[in-house]
Amino acid sequence: MTRLPRLTPGELDLGQRPLYDAITGGPRADGPQLFALTDAQGRLNGPFNAMLFAPRVGAALQELGSAIRYRTSLSDRIRELAVLAVAAQWDSAFERYAHEPIGRAAGLTDAEIAAVNAGTAPELSDPAEAAALELVRVLVARGDADDAVFDRAVSLNGIEAVVELTTLVGYYMTLALQLRVFRVGPPGDSA
């Protein structure tokens, strides 16, 4: 059972409403909807509801997430491999629910998704993808990368992508922590 009440749009105060509007009206709401951002009553799903309870921090956090998702040099495949690797390490059911369909839309195969979810390295034909995923996996597991892993990721993806990947890892680990602490699962999950 979630530890936070799920707020309907009518329950939002003046500090919460702009954040709600930024989440539901921003880039996450554009294009095809691959997961439910809100329920039928307009309540935010996933980590977004928690953001409403600290709207100043929530606004900064959602803006960081928007930048990571929509304004980086990362390919869609690398981004989604990275998100799913964080979700696997943290056993984050909501992030898997939200990002498996996004990953499929980005071109990930079911076998690649299953391997990442199992904590194993999928067979990736692109060395840049493999290096990015290796970096993410060691960052999530150890909080650091040795020189060989770091240098390979930079060599194949560039320093900008490596900075973006480390930021992505921190952002999705923050979401996974909030989802765990506030007991938030996928829609329909009563846990």
C-alpha atoms as a printed R data frame, in Angstrom:
    type eleno elety resid chain resno      x       y       z
1   ATOM     1    CA   MET     A     1  0.000   0.000   0.000
2   ATOM     2    CA   THR     A     2  1.351   3.391  -0.952
3   ATOM     3    CA   ARG     A     3  2.478   5.650   1.863
4   ATOM     4    CA   LEU     A     4  1.305   8.839   0.156
5   ATOM     5    CA   PRO     A     5 -2.243   9.787  -0.782
6   ATOM     6    CA   ARG     A     6 -2.770  10.015  -4.531
7   ATOM     7    CA   LEU     A     7 -3.874  13.559  -5.265
8   ATOM     8    CA   THR     A     8 -6.558  14.392  -7.805
9   ATOM     9    CA   PRO     A     9 -6.204  17.636  -9.769
10  ATOM    10    CA   GLY     A    10 -8.940  19.188  -7.611
11  ATOM    11    CA   GLU     A    11 -6.936  18.531  -4.431
12  ATOM    12    CA   LEU     A    12 -3.807  20.360  -5.595
13  ATOM    13    CA   ASP     A    13 -2.769  23.605  -3.931
14  ATOM    14    CA   LEU     A    14 -1.254  26.626  -5.672
15  ATOM    15    CA   GLY     A    15  2.286  25.275  -5.236
16  ATOM    16    CA   GLN     A    16  1.444  21.836  -6.613
17  ATOM    17    CA   ARG     A    17 -0.636  22.796  -9.639
18  ATOM    18    CA   PRO     A    18  2.190  24.216 -11.807
19  ATOM    19    CA   LEU     A    19  4.223  21.049 -11.224
20  ATOM    20    CA   TYR     A    20  1.261  18.853 -12.127
21  ATOM    21    CA   ASP     A    21  0.726  20.894 -15.295
22  ATOM    22    CA   ALA     A    22  4.428  20.677 -16.215
23  ATOM    23    CA   ILE     A    23  4.336  16.887 -15.883
24  ATOM    24    CA   THR     A    24  1.028  16.281 -17.639
25  ATOM    25    CA   GLY     A    25  1.445  18.989 -20.272
26  ATOM    26    CA   GLY     A    26  5.159  18.663 -20.998
27  ATOM    27    CA   PRO     A    27  7.029  16.362 -23.367
28  ATOM    28    CA   ARG     A    28  5.954  13.245 -21.438
29  ATOM    29    CA   ALA     A    29  2.400  13.920 -22.625
30  ATOM    30    CA   ASP     A    30  3.360  14.452 -26.295
31  ATOM    31    CA   GLY     A    31  3.308  11.694 -28.866
32  ATOM    32    CA   PRO     A    32  2.154   8.129 -28.309
33  ATOM    33    CA   GLN     A    33  1.458   7.219 -24.687
34  ATOM    34    CA   LEU     A    34  3.364   4.021 -23.958
35  ATOM    35    CA   PHE     A    35  2.415   3.992 -20.267
36  ATOM    36    CA   ALA     A    36 -0.313   5.665 -18.219
37  ATOM    37    CA   LEU     A    37  0.980   8.947 -16.781
38  ATOM    38    CA   THR     A    38 -2.290   9.437 -14.851
39  ATOM    39    CA   ASP     A    39 -5.206   7.285 -13.801
40  ATOM    40    CA   ALA     A    40 -8.841   7.883 -14.784
41  ATOM    41    CA   GLN     A    41 -9.234  10.478 -11.997
42  ATOM    42    CA   GLY     A    42 -6.178  12.420 -13.197
43  ATOM    43    CA   ARG     A    43 -3.952  11.257 -10.321
44  ATOM    44    CA   LEU     A    44 -0.280  10.951 -11.270
45  ATOM    45    CA   ASN     A    45  1.167   7.456 -11.500
46  ATOM    46    CA   GLY     A    46  4.638   6.385 -10.471
47  ATOM    47    CA   PRO     A    47  7.183   8.761  -8.965
48  ATOM    48    CA   PHE     A    48  5.370  11.878 -10.096
49  ATOM    49    CA   ASN     A    49  2.768  11.837  -7.297
50  ATOM    50    CA   ALA     A    50  5.521  12.017  -4.650
51  ATOM    51    CA   MET     A    51  6.967  15.080  -6.362
52  ATOM    52    CA   LEU     A    52  3.741  16.943  -5.581
53  ATOM    53    CA   PHE     A    53  4.454  16.722  -1.833
54  ATOM    54    CA   ALA     A    54  7.672  18.763  -2.219
55  ATOM    55    CA   PRO     A    55  6.808  20.830  -5.291
56  ATOM    56    CA   ARG     A    56  9.946  22.998  -5.412
57  ATOM    57    CA   VAL     A    57 12.208  19.949  -5.334
58  ATOM    58    CA   GLY     A    58  9.728  18.042  -7.490
59  ATOM    59    CA   ALA     A    59  9.845  20.749 -10.162
60  ATOM    60    CA   ALA     A    60 13.634  20.547 -10.350
61  ATOM    61    CA   LEU     A    61 13.531  16.751 -10.363
62  ATOM    62    CA   GLN     A    62 10.932  16.512 -13.122
63  ATOM    63    CA   GLU     A    63 12.873  19.045 -15.204
64  ATOM    64    CA   LEU     A    64 16.037  16.963 -14.816
65  ATOM    65    CA   GLY     A    65 14.086  13.878 -15.866
66  ATOM    66    CA   SER     A    66 12.677  15.690 -18.866
67  ATOM    67    CA   ALA     A    67 16.174  16.802 -19.898
68  ATOM    68    CA   ILE     A    68 17.539  13.267 -19.536
69  ATOM    69    CA   ARG     A    69 14.678  11.735 -21.467
70  ATOM    70    CA   TYR     A    70 14.283  14.294 -24.268
71  ATOM    71    CA   ARG     A    71 17.390  16.493 -24.541
72  ATOM    72    CA   THR     A    72 20.554  14.399 -24.469
73  ATOM    73    CA   SER     A    73 22.986  13.079 -27.046
74  ATOM    74    CA   LEU     A    74 22.123   9.501 -26.022
75  ATOM    75    CA   SER     A    75 20.412   7.280 -28.543
76  ATOM    76    CA   ASP     A    76 16.961   6.105 -27.503
77  ATOM    77    CA   ARG     A    77 18.282   2.536 -27.268
78  ATOM    78    CA   ILE     A    78 21.185   3.477 -24.992
79  ATOM    79    CA   ARG     A    79 18.925   5.607 -22.804
80  ATOM    80    CA   GLU     A    80 16.395   2.819 -22.365
81  ATOM    81    CA   LEU     A    81 19.046   0.141 -21.796
82  ATOM    82    CA   ALA     A    82 20.410   2.386 -19.046
83  ATOM    83    CA   VAL     A    83 17.019   3.049 -17.436
84  ATOM    84    CA   LEU     A    84 16.161  -0.653 -17.460
85  ATOM    85    CA   ALA     A    85 19.558  -1.522 -15.948
86  ATOM    86    CA   VAL     A    86 18.868   0.826 -13.027
87  ATOM    87    CA   ALA     A    87 15.358  -0.620 -12.675
88  ATOM    88    CA   ALA     A    88 16.772  -4.153 -12.628
89  ATOM    89    CA   GLN     A    89 19.363  -3.392  -9.948
90  ATOM    90    CA   TRP     A    90 16.785  -1.623  -7.777
91  ATOM    91    CA   ASP     A    91 13.974  -4.105  -8.567
92  ATOM    92    CA   SER     A    92 11.788  -1.167  -9.570
93  ATOM    93    CA   ALA     A    93  8.541  -2.596 -10.914
94  ATOM    94    CA   PHE     A    94  7.151   0.805 -11.905
95  ATOM    95    CA   GLU     A    95 10.215   1.740 -13.937
96  ATOM    96    CA   ARG     A    96 10.069  -1.629 -15.716
97  ATOM    97    CA   TYR     A    97  6.345  -1.116 -16.362
98  ATOM    98    CA   ALA     A    98  6.980   2.363 -17.797
99  ATOM    99    CA   HIS     A    99 10.221   1.778 -19.693
100 ATOM   100    CA   GLU     A   100  9.873  -1.696 -21.207
101 ATOM   101    CA   PRO     A   101  7.339  -0.398 -23.775
102 ATOM   102    CA   ILE     A   102  9.456   2.712 -24.350
103 ATOM   103    CA   GLY     A   103 12.461   0.446 -24.865
104 ATOM   104    CA   ARG     A   104 10.554  -1.686 -27.371
105 ATOM   105    CA   ALA     A   105  9.518   1.458 -29.241
106 ATOM   106    CA   ALA     A   106 13.212   2.457 -29.278
107 ATOM   107    CA   GLY     A   107 14.090  -0.854 -30.923
108 ATOM   108    CA   LEU     A   108 15.061  -3.056 -27.985
109 ATOM   109    CA   THR     A   109 14.130  -6.693 -28.468
110 ATOM   110    CA   ASP     A   110 12.327  -8.783 -25.881
111 ATOM   111    CA   ALA     A   111 15.526 -10.834 -25.478
112 ATOM   112    CA   GLU     A   112 17.581  -7.688 -24.789
113 ATOM   113    CA   ILE     A   113 15.021  -6.438 -22.262
114 ATOM   114    CA   ALA     A   114 14.852  -9.844 -20.557
115 ATOM   115    CA   ALA     A   115 18.642 -10.016 -20.270
116 ATOM   116    CA   VAL     A   116 18.885  -6.541 -18.745
117 ATOM   117    CA   ASN     A   117 16.035  -7.346 -16.332
118 ATOM   118    CA   ALA     A   118 17.876 -10.526 -15.311
119 ATOM   119    CA   GLY     A   119 21.069  -8.570 -14.666
120 ATOM   120    CA   THR     A   120 22.967 -10.180 -17.518
121 ATOM   121    CA   ALA     A   121 24.575  -8.588 -20.550
122 ATOM   122    CA   PRO     A   122 22.402  -8.848 -23.658
123 ATOM   123    CA   GLU     A   123 24.007  -9.622 -26.984
124 ATOM   124    CA   LEU     A   124 24.409  -6.147 -28.456
125 ATOM   125    CA   SER     A   125 25.862  -5.743 -31.937
126 ATOM   126    CA   ASP     A   126 26.739  -2.074 -31.346
127 ATOM   127    CA   PRO     A   127 29.943  -1.704 -29.282
128 ATOM   128    CA   ALA     A   128 28.877   1.785 -28.142
129 ATOM   129    CA   GLU     A   129 25.687   0.352 -26.649
130 ATOM   130    CA   ALA     A   130 27.610  -2.436 -24.930
131 ATOM   131    CA   ALA     A   131 30.116   0.043 -23.458
132 ATOM   132    CA   ALA     A   132 27.343   2.362 -22.254
133 ATOM   133    CA   LEU     A   133 25.451  -0.497 -20.620
134 ATOM   134    CA   GLU     A   134 28.622  -1.817 -18.985
135 ATOM   135    CA   LEU     A   135 29.289   1.645 -17.530
136 ATOM   136    CA   VAL     A   136 25.742   1.945 -16.210
137 ATOM   137    CA   ARG     A   137 25.812  -1.510 -14.644
138 ATOM   138    CA   VAL     A   138 29.044  -0.842 -12.737
139 ATOM   139    CA   LEU     A   139 27.859   2.615 -11.654
140 ATOM   140    CA   VAL     A   140 24.644   1.177 -10.252
141 ATOM   141    CA   ALA     A   141 26.424  -1.726  -8.567
142 ATOM   142    CA   ARG     A   142 29.531   0.031  -7.239
143 ATOM   143    CA   GLY     A   143 28.970   3.768  -7.532
144 ATOM   144    CA   ASP     A   144 32.153   4.109  -9.596
145 ATOM   145    CA   ALA     A   145 33.839   2.776 -12.725
146 ATOM   146    CA   ASP     A   146 37.392   1.583 -13.176
147 ATOM   147    CA   ASP     A   147 39.568   3.227 -15.817
148 ATOM   148    CA   ALA     A   148 39.042   0.506 -18.429
149 ATOM   149    CA   VAL     A   149 35.234   0.701 -18.279
150 ATOM   150    CA   PHE     A   150 35.260   4.505 -18.166
151 ATOM   151    CA   ASP     A   151 37.761   4.846 -21.023
152 ATOM   152    CA   ARG     A   152 35.838   2.383 -23.213
153 ATOM   153    CA   ALA     A   153 32.581   4.276 -22.641
154 ATOM   154    CA   VAL     A   154 34.233   7.619 -23.464
155 ATOM   155    CA   SER     A   155 36.032   6.201 -26.504
156 ATOM   156    CA   LEU     A   156 32.857   4.747 -28.010
157 ATOM   157    CA   ASN     A   157 30.256   7.288 -26.856
158 ATOM   158    CA   GLY     A   158 32.083  10.543 -26.057
159 ATOM   159    CA   ILE     A   159 32.468  12.410 -22.797
160 ATOM   160    CA   GLU     A   160 29.126  14.221 -23.193
161 ATOM   161    CA   ALA     A   161 27.292  10.892 -23.302
162 ATOM   162    CA   VAL     A   162 29.209   9.612 -20.282
163 ATOM   163    CA   VAL     A   163 28.245  12.713 -18.279
164 ATOM   164    CA   GLU     A   164 24.638  12.220 -19.399
165 ATOM   165    CA   LEU     A   165 24.741   8.527 -18.457
166 ATOM   166    CA   THR     A   166 26.076   9.217 -14.966
167 ATOM   167    CA   THR     A   167 23.338  11.821 -14.504
168 ATOM   168    CA   LEU     A   168 20.719   9.373 -15.800
169 ATOM   169    CA   VAL     A   169 21.896   6.749 -13.310
170 ATOM   170    CA   GLY     A   170 21.625   9.202 -10.413
171 ATOM   171    CA   TYR     A   171 18.191  10.409 -11.508
172 ATOM   172    CA   TYR     A   172 16.677   6.946 -11.957
173 ATOM   173    CA   MET     A   173 18.251   5.706  -8.720
174 ATOM   174    CA   THR     A   174 16.562   8.649  -6.980
175 ATOM   175    CA   LEU     A   175 13.227   7.681  -8.531
176 ATOM   176    CA   ALA     A   176 13.742   4.017  -7.622
177 ATOM   177    CA   LEU     A   177 14.470   5.009  -4.028
178 ATOM   178    CA   GLN     A   178 11.347   7.167  -3.834
179 ATOM   179    CA   LEU     A   179  9.223   4.450  -5.428
180 ATOM   180    CA   ARG     A   180 10.531   1.953  -2.871
181 ATOM   181    CA   VAL     A   181 10.215   4.207   0.191
182 ATOM   182    CA   PHE     A   182  6.715   5.409  -0.729
183 ATOM   183    CA   ARG     A   183  5.622   1.879  -1.803
184 ATOM   184    CA   VAL     A   184  4.624   2.854  -5.328
185 ATOM   185    CA   GLY     A   185  4.195   0.126  -7.912
186 ATOM   186    CA   PRO     A   186  2.720  -0.040 -11.385
187 ATOM   187    CA   PRO     A   187 -0.951   0.895 -11.837
188 ATOM   188    CA   GLY     A   188 -3.148  -1.825 -10.388
189 ATOM   189    CA   ASP     A   189 -0.421  -3.045  -8.016
190 ATOM   190    CA   SER     A   190 -1.597  -2.851  -4.428
191 ATOM   191    CA   ALA     A   191  1.918  -3.248  -2.981
